[in-house]
């Protein structure tokens, strides 16, 4: 048995976590819910963290779980922040996420034209 909150492990027969009070679940169920890099895909890349955060808010508002990964190349000597920011979603949500992002970007372009 394992606590899904604090990941403390217990012997069979214990049902509540002594540390945080959470109901314990079988190890197999816990491992089935772990985040694995192979389950995720990058759907958008930008150099602006605020843009990635806004897209994340919109995607999560639509029920699409989203992770933001910021990568900075410290081996490249330059002034300013040249980090690459990636918006990642589960592969199963990729098609819907791309549609949402496209709609957001298209509406942004339309408002800039007007």
C-alpha positions, 0 to 999 in steps of 0.5 A: 500500500502507498499514500498517493499524497506523500508516497509513504509506503505501508504494509498490507492491512493499513488503510490510512497514511499516518503522516498525512491522513490520506487513504492508501491505494495499492502500489499498482494503482499508484504506479499506473498514475505516475507521469511518464515522459513518454506520455507527453508531447510538446504542442507549442514552443515559445521564448516567452514564459508568460505566453506559455502560462496563458496557453496553459491556463486556457488548456487547463480551463478546457480540461487538458492537463498541461506541463510547462518546461523551460530550457535554458542553454547556459553554454551559450554566452549571450545577454538576456534570457534565451530560454526555450519554453515548451507547452506539453500535454498528454499525447491523448490530448494533443489534437484537442490542444493544438486546436485550442492553441490555433484558435487562440492564436488566430483570434489574436491575429484577427484582433491585431488586424482590427 
